[in-house]
Amino acid sequence: MDFSKLKKLEQLDARVRQIDDERVVTAIVKVKEANYHPRLLAVRKQIDSWLFTAEFKAQYLRDLESDPLVETISLAKALPSC
């Protein structure tokens, strides 16, 4: 998946601009309608009515990009190991 064409996706580190479509990613998702959850996502934790964390396959980013109720998507970053 090439992330460069996705406008709802927040800025990414250059190391993760492309990943396999089948890879499961974790993200913080902000929606425009309270308590809306796109069907492609597995919600992990609801933060408030418009913000939640979720897991989904990278290939679903294209569908989320075209969903008018999805405002932004911020992929989780792995913390550096000590």
mmCIF file as gemmi writes it, N, C-alpha and C atoms, coordinates in Angstrom:
data_model
loop_
_atom_site.group_PDB
_atom_site.id
_atom_site.type_symbol
_atom_site.label_atom_id
_atom_site.label_alt_id
_atom_site.label_comp_id
_atom_site.label_asym_id
_atom_site.label_entity_id
_atom_site.label_seq_id
_atom_site.pdbx_PDB_ins_code
_atom_site.Cartn_x
_atom_site.Cartn_y
_atom_site.Cartn_z
_atom_site.occupancy
_atom_site.B_iso_or_equiv
_atom_site.pdbx_formal_charge
_atom_site.auth_seq_id
_atom_site.auth_asym_id
_atom_site.pdbx_PDB_model_num
ATOM 1 N N . MET Axp A 1 ? 0.85 -1.172 0 1 0 ? 1 A 1
ATOM 2 C CA . MET Axp A 1 ? 0 0 0 1 0 ? 1 A 1
ATOM 3 C C . MET Axp A 1 ? 0.888 1.224 0 1 0 ? 1 A 1
ATOM 4 N N . ASP Axp A 2 ? 0.614 2.131 -0.91 1 0 ? 2 A 1
ATOM 5 C CA . ASP Axp A 2 ? 1.335 3.402 -1.001 1 0 ? 2 A 1
ATOM 6 C C . ASP Axp A 2 ? 0.491 4.457 -0.287 1 0 ? 2 A 1
ATOM 7 N N . PHE Axp A 3 ? 0.981 4.977 0.823 1 0 ? 3 A 1
ATOM 8 C CA . PHE Axp A 3 ? 0.235 5.93 1.63 1 0 ? 3 A 1
ATOM 9 C C . PHE Axp A 3 ? 0.25 7.351 1.079 1 0 ? 3 A 1
ATOM 10 N N . SER Axp A 4 ? 1.067 7.631 0.098 1 0 ? 4 A 1
ATOM 11 C CA . SER Axp A 4 ? 1.265 9.006 -0.364 1 0 ? 4 A 1
ATOM 12 C C . SER Axp A 4 ? -0.004 9.655 -0.933 1 0 ? 4 A 1
ATOM 13 N N . LYS Axp A 5 ? -0.981 8.869 -1.367 1 0 ? 5 A 1
ATOM 14 C CA . LYS Axp A 5 ? -2.195 9.427 -1.981 1 0 ? 5 A 1
ATOM 15 C C . LYS Axp A 5 ? -3.355 9.579 -1 1 0 ? 5 A 1
ATOM 16 N N . LEU Axp A 6 ? -3.16 9.154 0.238 1 0 ? 6 A 1
ATOM 17 C CA . LEU Axp A 6 ? -4.237 9.204 1.217 1 0 ? 6 A 1
ATOM 18 C C . LEU Axp A 6 ? -4.212 10.536 1.961 1 0 ? 6 A 1
ATOM 19 N N . LYS Axp A 7 ? -5.268 11.318 1.831 1 0 ? 7 A 1
ATOM 20 C CA . LYS Axp A 7 ? -5.307 12.663 2.41 1 0 ? 7 A 1
ATOM 21 C C . LYS Axp A 7 ? -5.764 12.681 3.868 1 0 ? 7 A 1
ATOM 22 N N . LYS Axp A 8 ? -6.531 11.699 4.288 1 0 ? 8 A 1
ATOM 23 C CA . LYS Axp A 8 ? -7.018 11.671 5.665 1 0 ? 8 A 1
ATOM 24 C C . LYS Axp A 8 ? -5.978 11.109 6.633 1 0 ? 8 A 1
ATOM 25 N N . LEU Axp A 9 ? -4.946 10.513 6.095 1 0 ? 9 A 1
ATOM 26 C CA . LEU Axp A 9 ? -3.909 9.9 6.911 1 0 ? 9 A 1
ATOM 27 C C . LEU Axp A 9 ? -2.927 10.965 7.365 1 0 ? 9 A 1
ATOM 28 N N . GLU Axp A 10 ? -2.68 11.03 8.672 1 0 ? 10 A 1
ATOM 29 C CA . GLU Axp A 10 ? -1.735 12.012 9.189 1 0 ? 10 A 1
ATOM 30 C C . GLU Axp A 10 ? -0.327 11.686 8.722 1 0 ? 10 A 1
ATOM 31 N N . GLN Axp A 11 ? 0.552 12.681 8.763 1 0 ? 11 A 1
ATOM 32 C CA . GLN Axp A 11 ? 1.936 12.548 8.281 1 0 ? 11 A 1
ATOM 33 C C . GLN Axp A 11 ? 2.616 11.301 8.85 1 0 ? 11 A 1
ATOM 34 N N . LEU Axp A 12 ? 3.298 10.574 7.977 1 0 ? 12 A 1
ATOM 35 C CA . LEU Axp A 12 ? 3.979 9.346 8.38 1 0 ? 12 A 1
ATOM 36 C C . LEU Axp A 12 ? 5.488 9.482 8.29 1 0 ? 12 A 1
ATOM 37 N N . ASP Axp A 13 ? 6.152 8.714 9.1 1 0 ? 13 A 1
ATOM 38 C CA . ASP Axp A 13 ? 7.599 8.587 9.027 1 0 ? 13 A 1
ATOM 39 C C . ASP Axp A 13 ? 7.951 7.939 7.689 1 0 ? 13 A 1
ATOM 40 N N . ALA Axp A 14 ? 9.024 8.342 7.073 1 0 ? 14 A 1
ATOM 41 C CA . ALA Axp A 14 ? 9.422 7.816 5.758 1 0 ? 14 A 1
ATOM 42 C C . ALA Axp A 14 ? 9.602 6.301 5.757 1 0 ? 14 A 1
ATOM 43 N N . ARG Axp A 15 ? 9.938 5.725 6.898 1 0 ? 15 A 1
ATOM 44 C CA . ARG Axp A 15 ? 10.173 4.276 6.969 1 0 ? 15 A 1
ATOM 45 C C . ARG Axp A 15 ? 8.897 3.461 6.792 1 0 ? 15 A 1
ATOM 46 N N . VAL Axp A 16 ? 7.738 4.064 7.03 1 0 ? 16 A 1
ATOM 47 C CA . VAL Axp A 16 ? 6.495 3.294 6.964 1 0 ? 16 A 1
ATOM 48 C C . VAL Axp A 16 ? 5.549 3.798 5.881 1 0 ? 16 A 1
ATOM 49 N N . ARG Axp A 17 ? 6.057 4.427 4.871 1 0 ? 17 A 1
ATOM 50 C CA . ARG Axp A 17 ? 5.195 4.951 3.806 1 0 ? 17 A 1
ATOM 51 C C . ARG Axp A 17 ? 4.583 3.837 2.955 1 0 ? 17 A 1
ATOM 52 N N . GLN Axp A 18 ? 5.172 2.659 2.953 1 0 ? 18 A 1
ATOM 53 C CA . GLN Axp A 18 ? 4.599 1.535 2.219 1 0 ? 18 A 1
ATOM 54 C C . GLN Axp A 18 ? 4.669 0.288 3.088 1 0 ? 18 A 1
ATOM 55 N N . ILE Axp A 19 ? 3.532 -0.398 3.188 1 0 ? 19 A 1
ATOM 56 C CA . ILE Axp A 19 ? 3.495 -1.68 3.889 1 0 ? 19 A 1
ATOM 57 C C . ILE Axp A 19 ? 2.597 -2.623 3.107 1 0 ? 19 A 1
ATOM 58 N N . ASP Axp A 20 ? 2.68 -3.897 3.447 1 0 ? 20 A 1
ATOM 59 C CA . ASP Axp A 20 ? 1.886 -4.932 2.798 1 0 ? 20 A 1
ATOM 60 C C . ASP Axp A 20 ? 0.396 -4.717 3.07 1 0 ? 20 A 1
ATOM 61 N N . ASP Axp A 21 ? -0.438 -4.887 2.057 1 0 ? 21 A 1
ATOM 62 C CA . ASP Axp A 21 ? -1.884 -4.699 2.185 1 0 ? 21 A 1
ATOM 63 C C . ASP Axp A 21 ? -2.518 -5.587 3.252 1 0 ? 21 A 1
ATOM 64 N N . GLU Axp A 22 ? -1.955 -6.759 3.48 1 0 ? 22 A 1
ATOM 65 C CA . GLU Axp A 22 ? -2.532 -7.707 4.433 1 0 ? 22 A 1
ATOM 66 C C . GLU Axp A 22 ? -2.095 -7.451 5.881 1 0 ? 22 A 1
ATOM 67 N N . ARG Axp A 23 ? -1.16 -6.555 6.081 1 0 ? 23 A 1
ATOM 68 C CA . ARG Axp A 23 ? -0.665 -6.278 7.432 1 0 ? 23 A 1
ATOM 69 C C . ARG Axp A 23 ? -1.757 -5.6 8.255 1 0 ? 23 A 1
ATOM 70 N N . VAL Axp A 24 ? -1.921 -6.058 9.486 1 0 ? 24 A 1
ATOM 71 C CA . VAL Axp A 24 ? -2.887 -5.439 10.392 1 0 ? 24 A 1
ATOM 72 C C . VAL Axp A 24 ? -2.201 -4.249 11.051 1 0 ? 24 A 1
ATOM 73 N N . VAL Axp A 25 ? -2.861 -3.091 10.975 1 0 ? 25 A 1
ATOM 74 C CA . VAL Axp A 25 ? -2.32 -1.871 11.564 1 0 ? 25 A 1
ATOM 75 C C . VAL Axp A 25 ? -3.245 -1.391 12.681 1 0 ? 25 A 1
ATOM 76 N N . THR Axp A 26 ? -2.683 -0.609 13.584 1 0 ? 26 A 1
ATOM 77 C CA . THR Axp A 26 ? -3.433 -0.006 14.673 1 0 ? 26 A 1
ATOM 78 C C . THR Axp A 26 ? -3.454 1.495 14.43 1 0 ? 26 A 1
ATOM 79 N N . ALA Axp A 27 ? -4.596 2.127 14.684 1 0 ? 27 A 1
ATOM 80 C CA . ALA Axp A 27 ? -4.704 3.564 14.429 1 0 ? 27 A 1
ATOM 81 C C . ALA Axp A 27 ? -5.677 4.221 15.391 1 0 ? 27 A 1
ATOM 82 N N . ILE Axp A 28 ? -5.527 5.535 15.492 1 0 ? 28 A 1
ATOM 83 C CA . ILE Axp A 28 ? -6.522 6.366 16.156 1 0 ? 28 A 1
ATOM 84 C C . ILE Axp A 28 ? -7.372 6.947 15.031 1 0 ? 28 A 1
ATOM 85 N N . VAL Axp A 29 ? -8.675 6.78 15.143 1 0 ? 29 A 1
ATOM 86 C CA . VAL Axp A 29 ? -9.594 7.225 14.089 1 0 ? 29 A 1
ATOM 87 C C . VAL Axp A 29 ? -10.528 8.296 14.662 1 0 ? 29 A 1
ATOM 88 N N . LYS Axp A 30 ? -10.666 9.39 13.923 1 0 ? 30 A 1
ATOM 89 C CA . LYS Axp A 30 ? -11.603 10.448 14.298 1 0 ? 30 A 1
ATOM 90 C C . LYS Axp A 30 ? -12.715 10.481 13.251 1 0 ? 30 A 1
ATOM 91 N N . VAL Axp A 31 ? -13.959 10.454 13.734 1 0 ? 31 A 1
ATOM 92 C CA . VAL Axp A 31 ? -15.107 10.451 12.829 1 0 ? 31 A 1
ATOM 93 C C . VAL Axp A 31 ? -15.937 11.725 13.006 1 0 ? 31 A 1
ATOM 94 N N . LYS Axp A 32 ? -16.799 12.002 12.034 1 0 ? 32 A 1
ATOM 95 C CA . LYS Axp A 32 ? -17.6 13.23 12.034 1 0 ? 32 A 1
ATOM 96 C C . LYS Axp A 32 ? -18.98 13.05 12.676 1 0 ? 32 A 1
ATOM 97 N N . GLU Axp A 33 ? -19.369 11.802 12.918 1 0 ? 33 A 1
ATOM 98 C CA . GLU Axp A 33 ? -20.67 11.509 13.525 1 0 ? 33 A 1
ATOM 99 C C . GLU Axp A 33 ? -20.432 10.713 14.807 1 0 ? 33 A 1
ATOM 100 N N . ALA Axp A 34 ? -20.997 11.167 15.901 1 0 ? 34 A 1
ATOM 101 C CA . ALA Axp A 34 ? -20.799 10.517 17.193 1 0 ? 34 A 1
ATOM 102 C C . ALA Axp A 34 ? -21.143 9.033 17.134 1 0 ? 34 A 1
ATOM 103 N N . ASN Axp A 35 ? -20.256 8.229 17.721 1 0 ? 35 A 1
ATOM 104 C CA . ASN Axp A 35 ? -20.428 6.783 17.851 1 0 ? 35 A 1
ATOM 105 C C . ASN Axp A 35 ? -20.491 6.021 16.532 1 0 ? 35 A 1
ATOM 106 N N . TYR Axp A 36 ? -20.011 6.621 15.454 1 0 ? 36 A 1
ATOM 107 C CA . TYR Axp A 36 ? -19.932 5.934 14.162 1 0 ? 36 A 1
ATOM 108 C C . TYR Axp A 36 ? -18.655 5.1 14.118 1 0 ? 36 A 1
ATOM 109 N N . HIS Axp A 37 ? -18.781 3.85 13.678 1 0 ? 37 A 1
ATOM 110 C CA . HIS Axp A 37 ? -17.636 2.955 13.509 1 0 ? 37 A 1
ATOM 111 C C . HIS Axp A 37 ? -17.734 2.294 12.14 1 0 ? 37 A 1
ATOM 112 N N . PRO Axp A 38 ? -16.805 2.59 11.227 1 0 ? 38 A 1
ATOM 113 C CA . PRO Axp A 38 ? -16.825 1.909 9.923 1 0 ? 38 A 1
ATOM 114 C C . PRO Axp A 38 ? -16.777 0.395 10.127 1 0 ? 38 A 1
ATOM 115 N N . ARG Axp A 39 ? -17.531 -0.33 9.344 1 0 ? 39 A 1
ATOM 116 C CA . ARG Axp A 39 ? -17.666 -1.788 9.521 1 0 ? 39 A 1
ATOM 117 C C . ARG Axp A 39 ? -16.363 -2.55 9.327 1 0 ? 39 A 1
ATOM 118 N N . LEU Axp A 40 ? -15.396 -1.986 8.633 1 0 ? 40 A 1
ATOM 119 C CA . LEU Axp A 40 ? -14.138 -2.675 8.352 1 0 ? 40 A 1
ATOM 120 C C . LEU Axp A 40 ? -13.184 -2.702 9.54 1 0 ? 40 A 1
ATOM 121 N N . LEU Axp A 41 ? -13.493 -1.948 10.577 1 0 ? 41 A 1
ATOM 122 C CA . LEU Axp A 41 ? -12.583 -1.805 11.7 1 0 ? 41 A 1
ATOM 123 C C . LEU Axp A 41 ? -12.969 -2.687 12.874 1 0 ? 41 A 1
ATOM 124 N N . ALA Axp A 42 ? -11.953 -3.118 13.609 1 0 ? 42 A 1
ATOM 125 C CA . ALA Axp A 42 ? -12.172 -3.769 14.898 1 0 ? 42 A 1
ATOM 126 C C . ALA Axp A 42 ? -11.824 -2.721 15.954 1 0 ? 42 A 1
ATOM 127 N N . VAL Axp A 43 ? -12.842 -2.157 16.579 1 0 ? 43 A 1
ATOM 128 C CA . VAL Axp A 43 ? -12.622 -1.11 17.578 1 0 ? 43 A 1
ATOM 129 C C . VAL Axp A 43 ? -11.927 -1.719 18.787 1 0 ? 43 A 1
ATOM 130 N N . ARG Axp A 44 ? -10.859 -1.063 19.217 1 0 ? 44 A 1
ATOM 131 C CA . ARG Axp A 44 ? -10.123 -1.504 20.404 1 0 ? 44 A 1
ATOM 132 C C . ARG Axp A 44 ? -10.613 -0.777 21.642 1 0 ? 44 A 1
ATOM 133 N N . LYS Axp A 45 ? -10.639 0.555 21.572 1 0 ? 45 A 1
ATOM 134 C CA . LYS Axp A 45 ? -11.037 1.353 22.732 1 0 ? 45 A 1
ATOM 135 C C . LYS Axp A 45 ? -11.683 2.65 22.271 1 0 ? 45 A 1
ATOM 136 N N . GLN Axp A 46 ? -12.849 2.951 22.817 1 0 ? 46 A 1
ATOM 137 C CA . GLN Axp A 46 ? -13.537 4.205 22.53 1 0 ? 46 A 1
ATOM 138 C C . GLN Axp A 46 ? -12.947 5.272 23.442 1 0 ? 46 A 1
ATOM 139 N N . ILE Axp A 47 ? -12.441 6.372 22.88 1 0 ? 47 A 1
ATOM 140 C CA . ILE Axp A 47 ? -11.844 7.457 23.66 1 0 ? 47 A 1
ATOM 141 C C . ILE Axp A 47 ? -12.922 8.473 24.029 1 0 ? 47 A 1
ATOM 142 N N . ASP Axp A 48 ? -13.701 8.893 23.06 1 0 ? 48 A 1
ATOM 143 C CA . ASP Axp A 48 ? -14.899 9.698 23.278 1 0 ? 48 A 1
ATOM 144 C C . ASP Axp A 48 ? -15.868 9.383 22.142 1 0 ? 48 A 1
ATOM 145 N N . SER Axp A 49 ? -16.899 10.157 21.968 1 0 ? 49 A 1
ATOM 146 C CA . SER Axp A 49 ? -17.917 9.832 20.966 1 0 ? 49 A 1
ATOM 147 C C . SER Axp A 49 ? -17.412 9.889 19.525 1 0 ? 49 A 1
ATOM 148 N N . TRP Axp A 50 ? -16.335 10.641 19.285 1 0 ? 50 A 1
ATOM 149 C CA . TRP Axp A 50 ? -15.823 10.829 17.921 1 0 ? 50 A 1
ATOM 150 C C . TRP Axp A 50 ? -14.43 10.248 17.7 1 0 ? 50 A 1
ATOM 151 N N . LEU Axp A 51 ? -13.826 9.706 18.728 1 0 ? 51 A 1
ATOM 152 C CA . LEU Axp A 51 ? -12.426 9.272 18.654 1 0 ? 51 A 1
ATOM 153 C C . LEU Axp A 51 ? -12.277 7.887 19.27 1 0 ? 51 A 1
ATOM 154 N N . PHE Axp A 52 ? -11.579 6.985 18.556 1 0 ? 52 A 1
ATOM 155 C CA . PHE Axp A 52 ? -11.372 5.633 19.07 1 0 ? 52 A 1
ATOM 156 C C . PHE Axp A 52 ? -10.118 5.03 18.445 1 0 ? 52 A 1
ATOM 157 N N . THR Axp A 53 ? -9.628 3.979 19.074 1 0 ? 53 A 1
ATOM 158 C CA . THR Axp A 53 ? -8.523 3.223 18.488 1 0 ? 53 A 1
ATOM 159 C C . THR Axp A 53 ? -9.112 1.981 17.827 1 0 ? 53 A 1
ATOM 160 N N . ALA Axp A 54 ? -8.441 1.528 16.762 1 0 ? 54 A 1
ATOM 161 C CA . ALA Axp A 54 ? -8.958 0.385 16.014 1 0 ? 54 A 1
ATOM 162 C C . ALA Axp A 54 ? -7.812 -0.37 15.348 1 0 ? 54 A 1
ATOM 163 N N . GLU Axp A 55 ? -8.091 -1.606 14.963 1 0 ? 55 A 1
ATOM 164 C CA . GLU Axp A 55 ? -7.174 -2.431 14.167 1 0 ? 55 A 1
ATOM 165 C C . GLU Axp A 55 ? -7.887 -2.794 12.872 1 0 ? 55 A 1
ATOM 166 N N . PHE Axp A 56 ? -7.094 -2.861 11.791 1 0 ? 56 A 1
ATOM 167 C CA . PHE Axp A 56 ? -7.651 -3.227 10.491 1 0 ? 56 A 1
ATOM 168 C C . PHE Axp A 56 ? -6.504 -3.518 9.53 1 0 ? 56 A 1
ATOM 169 N N . LYS Axp A 57 ? -6.821 -4.204 8.428 1 0 ? 57 A 1
ATOM 170 C CA . LYS Axp A 57 ? -5.811 -4.479 7.406 1 0 ? 57 A 1
ATOM 171 C C . LYS Axp A 57 ? -5.475 -3.187 6.663 1 0 ? 57 A 1
ATOM 172 N N . ALA Axp A 58 ? -4.229 -3.011 6.317 1 0 ? 58 A 1
ATOM 173 C CA . ALA Axp A 58 ? -3.771 -1.804 5.622 1 0 ? 58 A 1
ATOM 174 C C . ALA Axp A 58 ? -4.575 -1.541 4.349 1 0 ? 58 A 1
ATOM 175 N N . GLN Axp A 59 ? -5.007 -2.587 3.675 1 0 ? 59 A 1
ATOM 176 C CA . GLN Axp A 59 ? -5.771 -2.411 2.428 1 0 ? 59 A 1
ATOM 177 C C . GLN Axp A 59 ? -7.072 -1.641 2.657 1 0 ? 59 A 1
ATOM 178 N N . TYR Axp A 60 ? -7.607 -1.639 3.87 1 0 ? 60 A 1
ATOM 179 C CA . TYR Axp A 60 ? -8.857 -0.947 4.154 1 0 ? 60 A 1
ATOM 180 C C . TYR Axp A 60 ? -8.68 0.565 4.237 1 0 ? 60 A 1
ATOM 181 N N . LEU Axp A 61 ? -7.448 1.045 4.24 1 0 ? 61 A 1
ATOM 182 C CA . LEU Axp A 61 ? -7.214 2.489 4.268 1 0 ? 61 A 1
ATOM 183 C C . LEU Axp A 61 ? -7.853 3.18 3.065 1 0 ? 61 A 1
ATOM 184 N N . ARG Axp A 62 ? -7.873 2.506 1.935 1 0 ? 62 A 1
ATOM 185 C CA . ARG Axp A 62 ? -8.512 3.084 0.732 1 0 ? 62 A 1
ATOM 186 C C . ARG Axp A 62 ? -10.006 3.32 0.968 1 0 ? 62 A 1
ATOM 187 N N . ASP Axp A 63 ? -10.662 2.341 1.597 1 0 ? 63 A 1
ATOM 188 C CA . ASP Axp A 63 ? -12.091 2.47 1.881 1 0 ? 63 A 1
ATOM 189 C C . ASP Axp A 63 ? -12.352 3.548 2.935 1 0 ? 63 A 1
ATOM 190 N N . LEU Axp A 64 ? -11.497 3.615 3.936 1 0 ? 64 A 1
ATOM 191 C CA . LEU Axp A 64 ? -11.649 4.64 4.965 1 0 ? 64 A 1
ATOM 192 C C . LEU Axp A 64 ? -11.448 6.032 4.373 1 0 ? 64 A 1
ATOM 193 N N . GLU Axp A 65 ? -10.539 6.132 3.422 1 0 ? 65 A 1
ATOM 194 C CA . GLU Axp A 65 ? -10.28 7.406 2.747 1 0 ? 65 A 1
ATOM 195 C C . GLU Axp A 65 ? -11.538 7.914 2.029 1 0 ? 65 A 1
ATOM 196 N N . SER Axp A 66 ? -12.322 7.024 1.469 1 0 ? 66 A 1
ATOM 197 C CA . SER Axp A 66 ? -13.525 7.435 0.726 1 0 ? 66 A 1
ATOM 198 C C . SER Axp A 66 ? -14.77 7.529 1.609 1 0 ? 66 A 1
ATOM 199 N N . ASP Axp A 67 ? -14.654 7.171 2.883 1 0 ? 67 A 1
ATOM 200 C CA . ASP Axp A 67 ? -15.793 7.242 3.801 1 0 ? 67 A 1
ATOM 201 C C . ASP Axp A 67 ? -15.983 8.696 4.256 1 0 ? 67 A 1
ATOM 202 N N . PRO Axp A 68 ? -17.088 9.325 3.901 1 0 ? 68 A 1
ATOM 203 C CA . PRO Axp A 68 ? -17.277 10.737 4.242 1 0 ? 68 A 1
ATOM 204 C C . PRO Axp A 68 ? -17.395 11.005 5.745 1 0 ? 68 A 1
ATOM 205 N N . LEU Axp A 69 ? -17.655 9.98 6.538 1 0 ? 69 A 1
ATOM 206 C CA . LEU Axp A 69 ? -17.784 10.174 7.983 1 0 ? 69 A 1
ATOM 207 C C . LEU Axp A 69 ? -16.465 10.009 8.729 1 0 ? 69 A 1
ATOM 208 N N . VAL Axp A 70 ? -15.419 9.574 8.035 1 0 ? 70 A 1
ATOM 209 C CA . VAL Axp A 70 ? -14.091 9.463 8.654 1 0 ? 70 A 1
ATOM 210 C C . VAL Axp A 70 ? -13.362 10.779 8.421 1 0 ? 70 A 1
ATOM 211 N N . GLU Axp A 71 ? -12.932 11.419 9.521 1 0 ? 71 A 1
ATOM 212 C CA . GLU Axp A 71 ? -12.242 12.701 9.406 1 0 ? 71 A 1
ATOM 213 C C . GLU Axp A 71 ? -10.734 12.523 9.278 1 0 ? 71 A 1
ATOM 214 N N . THR Axp A 72 ? -10.117 11.796 10.217 1 0 ? 72 A 1
ATOM 215 C CA . THR Axp A 72 ? -8.668 11.555 10.151 1 0 ? 72 A 1
ATOM 216 C C . THR Axp A 72 ? -8.333 10.162 10.651 1 0 ? 72 A 1
ATOM 217 N N . ILE Axp A 73 ? -7.153 9.695 10.231 1 0 ? 73 A 1
ATOM 218 C CA . ILE Axp A 73 ? -6.613 8.402 10.653 1 0 ? 73 A 1
ATOM 219 C C . ILE Axp A 73 ? -5.157 8.631 11.016 1 0 ? 73 A 1
ATOM 220 N N . SER Axp A 74 ? -4.773 8.204 12.196 1 0 ? 74 A 1
ATOM 221 C CA . SER Axp A 74 ? -3.39 8.351 12.623 1 0 ? 74 A 1
ATOM 222 C C . SER Axp A 74 ? -2.859 6.972 13.001 1 0 ? 74 A 1
ATOM 223 N N . LEU Axp A 75 ? -1.966 6.437 12.158 1 0 ? 75 A 1
ATOM 224 C CA . LEU Axp A 75 ? -1.413 5.118 12.424 1 0 ? 75 A 1
ATOM 225 C C . LEU Axp A 75 ? -0.505 5.15 13.636 1 0 ? 75 A 1
ATOM 226 N N . ALA Axp A 76 ? -0.574 4.092 14.42 1 0 ? 76 A 1
ATOM 227 C CA . ALA Axp A 76 ? 0.277 3.973 15.605 1 0 ? 76 A 1
ATOM 228 C C . ALA Axp A 76 ? 1.728 3.777 15.174 1 0 ? 76 A 1
ATOM 229 N N . LYS Axp A 77 ? 2.632 4.326 15.953 1 0 ? 77 A 1
ATOM 230 C CA . LYS Axp A 77 ? 4.063 4.161 15.696 1 0 ? 77 A 1
ATOM 231 C C . LYS Axp A 77 ? 4.628 3.229 16.761 1 0 ? 77 A 1
ATOM 232 N N . ALA Axp A 78 ? 5.495 2.333 16.351 1 0 ? 78 A 1
ATOM 233 C CA . ALA Axp A 78 ? 6.166 1.467 17.304 1 0 ? 78 A 1
ATOM 234 C C . ALA Axp A 78 ? 7.185 2.284 18.086 1 0 ? 78 A 1
ATOM 235 N N . LEU Axp A 79 ? 7.21 2.097 19.392 1 0 ? 79 A 1
ATOM 236 C CA . LEU Axp A 79 ? 8.174 2.794 20.214 1 0 ? 79 A 1
ATOM 237 C C . LEU Axp A 79 ? 9.548 2.13 20.061 1 0 ? 79 A 1
ATOM 238 N N . PRO Axp A 80 ? 10.607 2.914 20.113 1 0 ? 80 A 1
ATOM 239 C CA . PRO Axp A 80 ? 11.938 2.309 19.994 1 0 ? 80 A 1
ATOM 240 C C . PRO Axp A 80 ? 12.216 1.396 21.176 1 0 ? 80 A 1
ATOM 241 N N . SER Axp A 81 ? 12.852 0.279 20.908 1 0 ? 81 A 1
ATOM 242 C CA . SER Axp A 81 ? 13.169 -0.643 22 1 0 ? 81 A 1
ATOM 243 C C . SER Axp A 81 ? 14.43 -0.168 22.717 1 0 ? 81 A 1
ATOM 244 N N . CYS Axp A 82 ? 14.514 -0.495 23.978 1 0 ? 82 A 1
ATOM 245 C CA . CYS Axp A 82 ? 15.662 -0.055 24.798 1 0 ? 82 A 1
ATOM 246 C C . CYS Axp A 82 ? 16.807 -1.035 24.704 1 0 ? 82 A 1
